Protein backbone atom coordinates (compact mmCIF):
# COMPACT_ATOMS: atom_id res chain seq x y z
CA UNK A 1 0.00 0.00 0.00
CA UNK A 2 2.80 2.36 0.89
CA UNK A 3 4.50 1.55 -2.41
CA UNK A 4 1.26 2.28 -4.36
CA UNK A 5 0.76 5.63 -2.58
CA UNK A 6 4.33 6.66 -3.31
CA UNK A 7 3.96 5.72 -6.99
CA UNK A 8 0.74 7.81 -7.42
CA UNK A 9 2.23 10.86 -5.74
CA UNK A 10 5.33 10.66 -7.88
CA UNK A 11 3.20 10.41 -11.06
CA UNK A 12 1.12 13.49 -10.08
CA UNK A 13 4.25 15.45 -9.40
CA UNK A 14 5.65 14.46 -12.77
CA UNK A 15 2.50 15.52 -14.64
CA UNK A 16 2.52 18.88 -12.80
CA UNK A 17 6.14 19.47 -13.74
CA UNK A 18 5.47 18.69 -17.40
CA UNK A 19 2.38 20.89 -17.47
CA UNK A 20 4.33 23.74 -15.88
CA UNK A 21 7.09 23.43 -18.44
CA UNK A 22 4.59 23.52 -21.33
CA UNK A 23 2.84 26.54 -19.85
CA UNK A 24 6.14 28.34 -19.64
CA UNK A 25 6.56 27.87 -23.37
CA UNK A 26 3.21 29.62 -24.19
CA UNK A 27 3.28 33.37 -25.18
CA UNK A 28 2.20 35.69 -22.37
CA UNK A 29 -0.18 38.61 -23.27
CA UNK A 30 1.02 41.68 -21.43
CA UNK A 31 -1.36 44.48 -20.42
CA UNK A 32 -1.16 47.60 -22.63
CA UNK A 33 0.54 50.51 -20.93
CA UNK A 34 -1.84 53.20 -19.73
CA UNK A 35 -1.40 56.52 -21.60
CA UNK A 36 -2.41 59.29 -19.27
CA UNK A 37 -3.77 62.63 -20.51
CA UNK A 38 -0.94 65.13 -20.54
CA UNK A 39 -1.25 68.88 -20.01
CA UNK A 40 -0.27 71.03 -23.01
CA UNK A 41 1.36 74.30 -22.00
CA UNK A 42 2.22 75.59 -25.49
CA UNK A 43 -1.05 77.51 -26.05
CA UNK A 44 -2.07 78.65 -22.59
CA UNK A 45 -4.21 77.29 -19.79
CA UNK A 46 -6.81 74.59 -20.35
CA UNK A 47 -5.16 72.72 -23.22
CA UNK A 48 -4.27 69.02 -23.07
CA UNK A 49 -2.91 66.52 -25.58
CA UNK A 50 -5.36 64.25 -27.36
CA UNK A 51 -4.04 60.80 -26.36
CA UNK A 52 -1.90 59.26 -29.07
CA UNK A 53 -1.46 62.53 -31.00
CA UNK A 54 0.56 65.71 -30.87
CA UNK A 55 -2.61 67.83 -31.10
CA UNK A 56 -3.62 69.99 -28.16
CA UNK A 57 -7.29 70.60 -27.47
CA UNK A 58 -9.27 72.87 -25.19
CA UNK A 59 -12.94 72.46 -24.31
CA UNK A 60 -14.92 75.40 -22.94
CA UNK A 61 -18.46 76.67 -22.85
CA UNK A 62 -21.13 78.91 -21.42
CA UNK A 63 -24.56 78.81 -19.84
CA UNK A 64 -26.68 81.96 -19.75
CA UNK A 65 -30.07 83.21 -18.62
CA UNK A 66 -31.39 86.58 -19.76
CA UNK A 67 -34.65 88.38 -19.15
CA UNK A 68 -35.71 91.72 -20.53
CA UNK A 69 -38.36 94.40 -20.20
CA UNK A 70 -39.17 97.03 -22.81
CA UNK A 71 -41.35 100.04 -22.04
CA UNK A 72 -44.76 99.76 -23.73
CA UNK A 73 -46.30 102.59 -25.72
CA UNK A 74 -49.46 100.85 -26.86
CA UNK A 75 -51.39 97.65 -26.22
CA UNK A 76 -50.92 95.99 -29.57
CA UNK A 77 -52.55 92.71 -30.45
CA UNK A 78 -50.61 89.51 -30.96
CA UNK A 79 -46.93 89.33 -30.18
CA UNK A 80 -46.62 93.09 -30.08
CA UNK A 81 -48.38 93.13 -26.72
CA UNK A 82 -45.53 91.38 -24.90
CA UNK A 83 -43.34 93.69 -22.84
CA UNK A 84 -41.12 91.02 -21.30
CA UNK A 85 -39.12 88.13 -22.71
CA UNK A 86 -36.81 85.40 -21.47
CA UNK A 87 -34.00 83.45 -23.02
CA UNK A 88 -31.42 80.80 -22.23
CA UNK A 89 -28.29 79.98 -24.20
CA UNK A 90 -25.85 77.14 -24.34
CA UNK A 91 -22.42 77.46 -25.94
CA UNK A 92 -19.75 74.81 -26.51
CA UNK A 93 -16.26 75.73 -27.80
CA UNK A 94 -13.65 73.31 -29.17
CA UNK A 95 -10.17 74.65 -29.92
CA UNK A 96 -7.66 72.19 -31.47
CA UNK A 97 -4.05 73.18 -32.31
CA UNK A 98 -1.05 71.36 -33.74
CA UNK A 99 2.43 72.72 -34.23
CA UNK A 100 3.76 72.21 -37.79
CA UNK A 101 6.69 73.34 -39.88
CA UNK A 102 4.45 76.12 -41.23
CA UNK A 103 3.35 77.32 -37.82
CA UNK A 104 0.27 76.46 -35.80
CA UNK A 105 -2.56 74.54 -37.46
CA UNK A 106 -5.78 75.47 -35.69
CA UNK A 107 -9.43 74.43 -35.92
CA UNK A 108 -12.04 76.24 -33.84
CA UNK A 109 -15.68 75.20 -33.43
CA UNK A 110 -18.50 76.93 -31.57
CA UNK A 111 -22.03 75.59 -31.29
CA UNK A 112 -24.82 77.66 -29.78
CA UNK A 113 -28.34 76.61 -28.96
CA UNK A 114 -31.05 78.58 -27.25
CA UNK A 115 -34.66 78.90 -26.19
CA UNK A 116 -36.40 82.25 -26.03
CA UNK A 117 -39.86 83.71 -25.60
CA UNK A 118 -41.63 87.04 -25.61
CA UNK A 119 -42.35 89.82 -28.07
CA UNK A 120 -40.64 93.03 -27.03
CA UNK A 121 -37.36 91.49 -25.94
CA UNK A 122 -37.88 87.85 -26.91
CA UNK A 123 -34.60 86.72 -25.46
CA UNK A 124 -32.62 87.84 -28.46
CA UNK A 125 -34.88 87.93 -31.52
CA UNK A 126 -34.22 91.58 -32.33
CA UNK A 127 -31.20 93.72 -32.90
CA UNK A 128 -27.85 92.14 -33.46
CA UNK A 129 -29.14 88.80 -32.16
CA UNK A 130 -31.58 88.45 -35.05
CA UNK A 131 -29.28 87.81 -38.01
CA UNK A 132 -29.57 85.48 -40.94
CA UNK A 133 -28.11 82.16 -39.89
CA UNK A 134 -28.11 83.10 -36.22
CA UNK A 135 -31.75 82.55 -35.34
CA UNK A 136 -33.69 79.60 -36.66
CA UNK A 137 -37.34 79.65 -35.54
CA UNK A 138 -38.46 76.36 -34.04
CA UNK A 139 -41.59 75.77 -36.07
CA UNK A 140 -44.16 73.89 -34.04
CA UNK A 141 -42.80 75.01 -30.68
CA UNK A 142 -45.44 77.72 -30.67
CA UNK A 143 -47.59 78.28 -33.74
CA UNK A 144 -48.01 81.92 -32.80
CA UNK A 145 -44.31 82.61 -32.96
CA UNK A 146 -43.95 83.53 -29.31
CA UNK A 147 -41.41 80.81 -28.51
CA UNK A 148 -38.32 79.85 -30.46
CA UNK A 149 -35.71 77.15 -30.31
CA UNK A 150 -32.61 77.55 -32.40
CA UNK A 151 -29.29 75.89 -33.22
CA UNK A 152 -26.46 77.98 -34.61
CA UNK A 153 -23.09 77.00 -36.04
CA UNK A 154 -21.55 80.20 -34.77
CA UNK A 155 -17.91 79.35 -35.56
CA UNK A 156 -16.24 76.67 -37.65
CA UNK A 157 -12.92 77.79 -39.13
CA UNK A 158 -9.40 76.58 -39.90
CA UNK A 159 -6.28 78.74 -39.47
CA UNK A 160 -3.00 77.77 -41.09
CA UNK A 161 0.05 79.70 -42.31
CA UNK A 162 -1.77 83.03 -42.06
CA UNK A 163 -4.99 81.80 -43.73
CA UNK A 164 -8.43 81.72 -42.10
CA UNK A 165 -11.13 79.69 -43.84
CA UNK A 166 -14.65 78.96 -42.62
CA UNK A 167 -17.29 80.63 -40.49
CA UNK A 168 -15.73 83.36 -38.38
CA UNK A 169 -16.14 86.98 -37.30
CA UNK A 170 -15.81 89.55 -40.06
CA UNK A 171 -12.36 91.09 -40.28
CA UNK A 172 -14.01 94.48 -40.88
CA UNK A 173 -15.27 94.68 -37.29
CA UNK A 174 -13.42 96.14 -34.32
CA UNK A 175 -15.41 97.05 -31.18
CA UNK A 176 -18.34 94.73 -32.02
CA UNK A 177 -20.34 95.51 -28.83
CA UNK A 178 -17.76 93.87 -26.58
CA UNK A 179 -19.05 95.54 -23.40
CA UNK A 180 -22.82 95.32 -24.05
CA UNK A 181 -25.49 92.73 -23.33
CA UNK A 182 -28.02 93.88 -25.91
CA UNK A 183 -25.63 95.14 -28.59
CA UNK A 184 -27.80 98.22 -29.00
CA UNK A 185 -25.25 100.83 -30.08
CA UNK A 186 -24.89 101.63 -33.76
CA UNK A 187 -21.83 99.82 -35.06
CA UNK A 188 -20.80 96.88 -37.20
CA UNK A 189 -21.04 93.53 -35.41
CA UNK A 190 -21.13 90.53 -37.72
CA UNK A 191 -20.29 87.76 -35.28
CA UNK A 192 -20.24 85.05 -37.93
CA UNK A 193 -19.91 84.91 -41.70
CA UNK A 194 -18.34 82.60 -44.26
CA UNK A 195 -14.95 83.87 -45.37
CA UNK A 196 -11.50 83.14 -46.74
CA UNK A 197 -8.82 85.51 -45.45
CA UNK A 198 -5.07 85.93 -45.24
CA UNK A 199 -3.33 87.83 -42.44
CA UNK A 200 0.28 88.95 -42.77
CA UNK A 201 2.29 89.81 -39.67
CA UNK A 202 4.31 92.90 -40.53
CA UNK A 203 6.30 93.18 -37.31
CA UNK A 204 6.38 95.75 -34.50
CA UNK A 205 2.72 95.00 -33.68
CA UNK A 206 1.38 95.62 -37.20
CA UNK A 207 -0.69 93.12 -39.19
CA UNK A 208 -2.67 93.34 -42.43
CA UNK A 209 -5.61 91.22 -43.56
CA UNK A 210 -7.43 90.79 -46.84
CA UNK A 211 -10.67 88.80 -46.72
CA UNK A 212 -13.29 87.56 -49.19
CA UNK A 213 -16.55 87.34 -47.23
CA UNK A 214 -20.07 86.06 -47.86
CA UNK A 215 -22.20 89.05 -48.97
CA UNK A 216 -25.46 87.50 -47.78
CA UNK A 217 -24.85 88.62 -44.21
CA UNK A 218 -24.28 92.25 -45.26
CA UNK A 219 -27.26 92.81 -47.55
CA UNK A 220 -29.94 95.36 -46.76
CA UNK A 221 -33.06 95.33 -48.96
CA UNK A 222 -33.37 97.48 -52.06
CA UNK A 223 -36.35 99.79 -51.53
CA UNK A 224 -39.64 98.48 -52.90
CA UNK A 225 -42.88 100.50 -52.58
CA UNK A 226 -45.30 97.72 -53.49
CA UNK A 227 -47.13 95.11 -51.45
CA UNK A 228 -49.07 92.04 -52.47
CA UNK A 229 -52.48 93.05 -51.14
CA UNK A 230 -53.93 93.49 -54.65
CA UNK A 231 -52.30 90.37 -56.06
CA UNK A 232 -50.04 92.10 -58.56
CA UNK A 233 -48.69 89.65 -61.12
CA UNK A 234 -45.07 89.44 -62.21
CA UNK A 235 -44.19 87.12 -65.11
CA UNK A 236 -47.70 85.73 -64.98
CA UNK A 237 -47.58 84.70 -61.33
CA UNK A 238 -48.82 86.38 -58.18
CA UNK A 239 -45.84 88.09 -56.59
CA UNK A 240 -45.03 87.03 -53.05
CA UNK A 241 -43.40 90.29 -52.15
CA UNK A 242 -40.59 90.16 -49.62
CA UNK A 243 -40.11 86.41 -50.04
CA UNK A 244 -39.54 85.51 -53.69
CA UNK A 245 -39.66 88.84 -55.49
CA UNK A 246 -39.66 92.48 -54.45
CA UNK A 247 -41.06 94.47 -57.41
CA UNK A 248 -40.16 98.08 -58.08
CA UNK A 249 -42.20 99.79 -60.85
CA UNK A 250 -40.34 101.31 -63.80
CA UNK A 251 -41.73 103.20 -66.77
CA UNK A 252 -41.85 100.97 -69.85
CA UNK A 253 -43.90 103.01 -72.35
CA UNK A 254 -44.72 106.62 -73.27
CA UNK A 255 -47.30 108.28 -75.51
CA UNK A 256 -46.65 110.60 -78.42
CA UNK A 257 -46.35 113.55 -76.02
CA UNK A 258 -43.72 111.76 -73.99
CA UNK A 259 -45.96 111.04 -71.00
CA UNK A 260 -45.48 107.64 -69.28
CA UNK A 261 -48.23 105.21 -70.17
CA UNK A 262 -47.16 101.72 -69.13
CA UNK A 263 -45.02 100.27 -66.36
CA UNK A 264 -43.33 97.01 -65.55
CA UNK A 265 -41.42 95.79 -62.50
CA UNK A 266 -37.84 95.03 -61.58
CA UNK A 267 -37.28 92.35 -58.96
CA UNK A 268 -35.19 94.27 -56.43
CA UNK A 269 -33.97 91.35 -54.30
CA UNK A 270 -30.17 91.37 -54.31
CA UNK A 271 -28.29 88.51 -55.93
CA UNK A 272 -25.00 86.97 -54.83
CA UNK A 273 -22.37 87.17 -57.55
CA UNK A 274 -19.21 88.61 -56.04
CA UNK A 275 -17.96 88.21 -52.48
CA UNK A 276 -17.46 91.26 -50.33
CA UNK A 277 -13.81 92.23 -50.22
CA UNK A 278 -12.54 93.43 -46.85
CA UNK A 279 -9.13 94.84 -45.97
CA UNK A 280 -7.84 95.75 -42.50
CA UNK A 281 -4.63 97.20 -41.09
CA UNK A 282 -4.23 96.60 -37.36
CA UNK A 283 -1.76 97.64 -34.67
CA UNK A 284 -1.50 95.97 -31.25
CA UNK A 285 0.64 97.18 -28.37
CA UNK A 286 0.71 97.18 -24.60
CA UNK A 287 -1.37 100.37 -24.48
CA UNK A 288 -4.15 98.94 -26.68
CA UNK A 289 -5.05 98.50 -30.34
CA UNK A 290 -5.95 100.49 -33.43
CA UNK A 291 -7.51 99.39 -36.72
CA UNK A 292 -8.45 100.84 -40.08
CA UNK A 293 -10.70 98.68 -42.25
CA UNK A 294 -12.50 99.02 -45.57
CA UNK A 295 -15.02 96.92 -47.50
CA UNK A 296 -16.49 96.76 -51.01
CA UNK A 297 -20.00 95.34 -51.45
CA UNK A 298 -21.62 94.62 -54.83
CA UNK A 299 -25.29 95.56 -55.23
CA UNK A 300 -27.24 94.01 -58.10
CA UNK A 301 -30.86 93.21 -58.89
CA UNK A 302 -32.91 91.38 -61.51
CA UNK A 303 -34.14 92.41 -64.94
CA UNK A 304 -37.39 94.02 -66.03
CA UNK A 305 -40.10 91.40 -65.52
CA UNK A 306 -42.11 92.11 -68.68
CA UNK A 307 -40.81 94.17 -71.57
CA UNK A 308 -44.36 94.88 -72.80
CA UNK A 309 -45.43 96.26 -69.44
CA UNK A 310 -47.22 94.67 -66.51
CA UNK A 311 -49.78 97.43 -66.09
CA UNK A 312 -51.10 100.72 -67.50
CA UNK A 313 -51.47 104.08 -65.83
CA UNK A 314 -55.05 105.18 -65.27
CA UNK A 315 -54.77 108.79 -66.45
CA UNK A 316 -51.48 110.40 -67.33
CA UNK A 317 -51.30 113.78 -69.03
CA UNK A 318 -54.91 113.45 -70.20
CA UNK A 319 -54.28 110.03 -71.74
CA UNK A 320 -56.74 107.35 -70.67
CA UNK A 321 -56.01 103.68 -70.20
CA UNK A 322 -57.78 102.93 -73.50
CA UNK A 323 -55.32 105.00 -75.53
CA UNK A 324 -52.25 104.35 -73.37
CA UNK A 325 -51.52 101.06 -75.13
CA UNK A 326 -50.83 102.93 -78.39
CA UNK A 327 -47.73 104.56 -76.88
CA UNK A 328 -44.22 103.55 -77.84
CA UNK A 329 -41.92 101.42 -75.70
CA UNK A 330 -39.12 102.86 -73.64
CA UNK A 331 -35.85 100.98 -73.71
CA UNK A 332 -35.07 100.25 -70.07
CA UNK A 333 -31.50 98.97 -69.93
CA UNK A 334 -30.45 96.24 -67.57
CA UNK A 335 -29.97 97.65 -64.11
CA UNK A 336 -26.21 97.95 -63.82
CA UNK A 337 -24.52 96.66 -60.69
CA UNK A 338 -23.20 99.24 -58.28
CA UNK A 339 -20.45 98.82 -55.72
CA UNK A 340 -21.10 100.12 -52.24
CA UNK A 341 -18.23 100.68 -49.88
CA UNK A 342 -17.50 101.39 -46.23
CA UNK A 343 -14.52 102.58 -44.21
CA UNK A 344 -14.03 102.34 -40.46
CA UNK A 345 -11.51 103.40 -37.85
CA UNK A 346 -11.31 102.09 -34.30
CA UNK A 347 -9.19 102.70 -31.22
CA UNK A 348 -8.90 100.64 -28.03
CA UNK A 349 -7.03 102.15 -25.07
CA UNK A 350 -6.13 100.19 -21.94
CA UNK A 351 -6.41 102.44 -18.88
CA UNK A 352 -4.89 100.60 -15.89
CA UNK A 353 -3.85 103.94 -14.41
CA UNK A 354 -7.53 104.46 -13.49
CA UNK A 355 -8.20 100.85 -12.42
CA UNK A 356 -6.83 97.47 -13.51
CA UNK A 357 -8.92 96.24 -16.45
CA UNK A 358 -10.34 99.63 -17.44
CA UNK A 359 -10.69 99.96 -21.22
CA UNK A 360 -11.96 102.62 -23.65
CA UNK A 361 -13.24 101.94 -27.18
CA UNK A 362 -13.81 104.64 -29.81
CA UNK A 363 -15.06 103.87 -33.33
CA UNK A 364 -16.46 105.58 -36.41
CA UNK A 365 -17.68 104.28 -39.78
CA UNK A 366 -18.97 105.75 -43.06
CA UNK A 367 -20.68 103.80 -45.85
CA UNK A 368 -22.26 104.28 -49.26
CA UNK A 369 -24.64 101.49 -50.21
CA UNK A 370 -23.27 99.46 -47.29
CA UNK A 371 -25.49 100.20 -44.30
CA UNK A 372 -24.74 96.97 -42.46
CA UNK A 373 -21.03 97.82 -42.48
CA UNK A 374 -21.70 101.04 -40.57
CA UNK A 375 -24.11 99.16 -38.30
CA UNK A 376 -26.75 101.86 -38.34
CA UNK A 377 -29.48 99.25 -37.84
CA UNK A 378 -27.83 97.33 -34.98
CA UNK A 379 -30.79 97.74 -32.64
CA UNK A 380 -33.59 97.09 -35.12
CA UNK A 381 -31.94 94.70 -37.53
CA UNK A 382 -32.25 95.42 -41.24
CA UNK A 383 -33.20 92.31 -43.15
CA UNK A 384 -36.57 94.00 -43.58
CA UNK A 385 -36.42 97.38 -45.28
CA UNK A 386 -38.56 99.03 -42.59
CA UNK A 387 -37.87 97.19 -39.36
CA UNK A 388 -40.12 98.10 -36.43
CA UNK A 389 -38.93 96.83 -33.05
CA UNK A 390 -40.25 99.59 -30.80
CA UNK A 391 -43.63 98.55 -29.47
CA UNK A 392 -46.23 100.98 -30.71
CA UNK A 393 -43.66 102.50 -33.06
CA UNK A 394 -44.62 105.90 -34.43
CA UNK A 395 -42.77 105.41 -37.72
CA UNK A 396 -40.26 103.07 -39.26
CA UNK A 397 -36.72 103.78 -40.35
CA UNK A 398 -35.70 102.58 -43.80
CA UNK A 399 -32.43 100.70 -44.03
CA UNK A 400 -32.26 100.23 -47.80
CA UNK A 401 -28.81 100.13 -49.39
CA UNK A 402 -30.23 101.60 -52.61
CA UNK A 403 -33.30 102.67 -54.56
CA UNK A 404 -34.13 102.12 -58.26
CA UNK A 405 -34.85 105.14 -60.46
CA UNK A 406 -38.28 104.45 -62.04
CA UNK A 407 -37.35 106.24 -65.28
CA UNK A 408 -33.84 104.89 -65.89
CA UNK A 409 -34.01 101.60 -63.98
CA UNK A 410 -30.64 102.32 -62.39
CA UNK A 411 -29.54 102.16 -58.74
CA UNK A 412 -29.06 105.13 -56.43
CA UNK A 413 -27.09 104.34 -53.26
CA UNK A 414 -27.85 105.52 -49.73
CA UNK A 415 -25.33 106.93 -47.26
CA UNK A 416 -24.86 106.24 -43.56
CA UNK A 417 -22.40 106.93 -40.79
CA UNK A 418 -22.06 105.95 -37.13
CA UNK A 419 -19.83 106.91 -34.22
CA UNK A 420 -19.73 104.96 -30.97
CA UNK A 421 -17.84 104.79 -27.70
CA UNK A 422 -17.75 102.41 -24.74
CA UNK A 423 -15.89 102.51 -21.44
CA UNK A 424 -15.43 99.59 -19.04
CA UNK A 425 -14.59 100.50 -15.43
CA UNK A 426 -13.75 98.19 -12.50
CA UNK A 427 -15.03 99.58 -9.21
CA UNK A 428 -13.46 96.58 -7.50
CA UNK A 429 -12.13 93.24 -8.76
CA UNK A 430 -15.60 91.73 -8.46
CA UNK A 431 -17.63 94.80 -9.57
CA UNK A 432 -17.53 96.47 -13.00
CA UNK A 433 -19.67 98.77 -15.14
CA UNK A 434 -19.86 99.61 -18.82
CA UNK A 435 -20.96 102.99 -20.18
CA UNK A 436 -21.77 103.16 -23.89
CA UNK A 437 -23.38 105.37 -26.50
CA UNK A 438 -23.63 105.96 -30.24
CA UNK A 439 -25.01 108.32 -32.86
CA UNK A 440 -25.74 107.62 -36.52
CA UNK A 441 -27.55 108.89 -39.58
CA UNK A 442 -28.79 107.46 -42.86
CA UNK A 443 -29.80 109.55 -45.85
CA UNK A 444 -31.15 109.08 -49.35
CA UNK A 445 -30.61 111.43 -52.26
CA UNK A 446 -33.38 113.93 -52.89
CA UNK A 447 -33.73 112.58 -56.40
CA UNK A 448 -34.24 109.04 -55.09
CA UNK A 449 -37.24 109.95 -52.96
CA UNK A 450 -38.68 112.27 -55.60
CA UNK A 451 -38.37 109.53 -58.21
CA UNK A 452 -40.28 107.08 -56.04
CA UNK A 453 -42.84 109.81 -55.47
CA UNK A 454 -43.31 110.21 -59.22
CA UNK A 455 -43.76 106.44 -59.52
CA UNK A 456 -46.38 106.59 -56.76
CA UNK A 457 -48.36 109.29 -58.54
CA UNK A 458 -48.29 107.27 -61.78
CA UNK A 459 -48.98 103.79 -60.46
CA UNK A 460 -51.37 104.64 -57.62
CA UNK A 461 -54.91 103.86 -58.63
CA UNK A 462 -53.89 100.97 -60.88
CA UNK A 463 -53.58 97.35 -59.78
CA UNK A 464 -50.82 98.14 -57.30
CA UNK A 465 -51.55 98.76 -53.65
CA UNK A 466 -49.20 100.83 -51.52
CA UNK A 467 -49.13 100.29 -47.79
CA UNK A 468 -46.96 102.12 -45.28
CA UNK A 469 -44.17 102.07 -47.91
CA UNK A 470 -46.05 104.71 -49.92
CA UNK A 471 -43.96 107.79 -50.71
CA UNK A 472 -46.78 109.91 -52.09
CA UNK A 473 -46.94 112.30 -55.02
CA UNK A 474 -44.34 115.12 -54.83
CA UNK A 475 -45.87 118.45 -53.89
CA UNK A 476 -48.68 116.93 -51.84
CA UNK A 477 -49.10 117.07 -48.09
CA UNK A 478 -48.95 113.29 -47.83
CA UNK A 479 -45.57 113.26 -49.62
CA UNK A 480 -44.22 115.69 -47.02
CA UNK A 481 -45.48 113.50 -44.14
CA UNK A 482 -44.93 109.94 -45.41
CA UNK A 483 -42.24 107.88 -43.69
CA UNK A 484 -40.68 106.05 -46.64
CA UNK A 485 -37.09 106.99 -47.54
CA UNK A 486 -36.88 109.78 -45.00
CA UNK A 487 -33.46 110.80 -43.75
CA UNK A 488 -33.23 109.67 -40.14
CA UNK A 489 -30.93 109.73 -37.13
CA UNK A 490 -30.49 107.41 -34.18
CA UNK A 491 -29.09 107.91 -30.67
CA UNK A 492 -28.35 105.20 -28.11
CA UNK A 493 -27.11 105.56 -24.53
CA UNK A 494 -26.82 103.02 -21.73
CA UNK A 495 -24.90 101.50 -18.83
CA UNK A 496 -24.58 98.26 -16.89
CA UNK A 497 -23.43 96.96 -13.52
CA UNK A 498 -22.03 93.42 -13.20
CA UNK A 499 -21.08 91.45 -10.10
CA UNK A 500 -18.64 88.55 -10.34
CA UNK A 501 -18.57 86.93 -6.88
CA UNK A 502 -16.32 84.14 -8.20
CA UNK A 503 -14.23 83.76 -11.33
CA UNK A 504 -16.20 83.30 -14.57
CA UNK A 505 -19.61 83.98 -12.99
CA UNK A 506 -21.39 87.20 -14.02
CA UNK A 507 -24.63 88.51 -12.53
CA UNK A 508 -25.62 91.84 -14.00
CA UNK A 509 -28.22 94.31 -15.19
CA UNK A 510 -28.12 96.66 -18.18
CA UNK A 511 -30.35 99.55 -19.16
CA UNK A 512 -30.33 101.66 -22.31
CA UNK A 513 -32.39 104.20 -24.21
CA UNK A 514 -32.80 104.35 -28.00
CA UNK A 515 -34.20 107.34 -29.88
CA UNK A 516 -34.89 107.56 -33.60
CA UNK A 517 -36.03 110.65 -35.46
CA UNK A 518 -36.33 112.31 -38.85
CA UNK A 519 -33.66 114.88 -39.67
CA UNK A 520 -36.15 117.26 -41.28
CA UNK A 521 -39.91 117.81 -41.13
CA UNK A 522 -42.53 115.56 -39.56
CA UNK A 523 -43.94 112.10 -40.29
CA UNK A 524 -47.30 110.41 -39.79
CA UNK A 525 -47.66 108.81 -36.36
CA UNK A 526 -48.49 105.16 -37.16
CA UNK A 527 -49.37 104.38 -33.56
CA UNK A 528 -51.92 107.14 -33.06
CA UNK A 529 -53.14 107.22 -36.67
CA UNK A 530 -52.86 103.63 -38.00
CA UNK A 531 -55.25 104.13 -40.96
CA UNK A 532 -53.41 107.10 -42.45
CA UNK A 533 -51.93 105.03 -45.30
CA UNK A 534 -55.27 103.88 -46.72
CA UNK A 535 -56.31 105.35 -50.08
CA UNK A 536 -59.21 107.27 -48.52
CA UNK A 537 -57.04 108.79 -45.81
CA UNK A 538 -54.31 109.75 -48.27
CA UNK A 539 -56.89 111.72 -50.24
CA UNK A 540 -58.19 113.33 -47.05
CA UNK A 541 -54.69 114.26 -45.88
CA UNK A 542 -53.89 115.86 -49.23
CA UNK A 543 -57.11 117.85 -48.89
CA UNK A 544 -55.94 119.22 -45.54
CA UNK A 545 -57.59 116.68 -43.25
CA UNK A 546 -56.42 116.07 -39.70
CA UNK A 547 -53.57 113.61 -39.19
CA UNK A 548 -51.35 112.77 -36.22
CA UNK A 549 -47.63 113.44 -36.74
CA UNK A 550 -44.34 112.99 -34.91
CA UNK A 551 -40.67 113.88 -35.29
CA UNK A 552 -39.06 111.20 -33.11
CA UNK A 553 -39.68 108.03 -31.16
CA UNK A 554 -37.88 106.37 -28.27
CA UNK A 555 -37.81 103.27 -26.11
CA UNK A 556 -36.10 102.10 -22.93
CA UNK A 557 -35.03 98.56 -22.22
CA UNK A 558 -33.69 96.74 -19.14
CA UNK A 559 -31.95 93.34 -19.19
CA UNK A 560 -30.67 91.05 -16.49
CA UNK A 561 -28.14 88.30 -17.09
CA UNK A 562 -26.72 85.35 -15.17
CA UNK A 563 -23.81 83.77 -17.02
CA UNK A 564 -21.26 81.08 -16.22
CA UNK A 565 -18.23 80.57 -18.47
CA UNK A 566 -15.83 77.67 -18.16
Order of alpha helices (4+ residues) and beta strands (2+ residues): alpha-beta-beta-beta-beta-beta-beta-beta-beta-beta-beta-beta-beta-beta-beta-beta-beta-beta-alpha-beta-beta-beta-alpha-beta-beta-beta-beta-alpha-alpha-beta-beta-beta-alpha-beta-beta
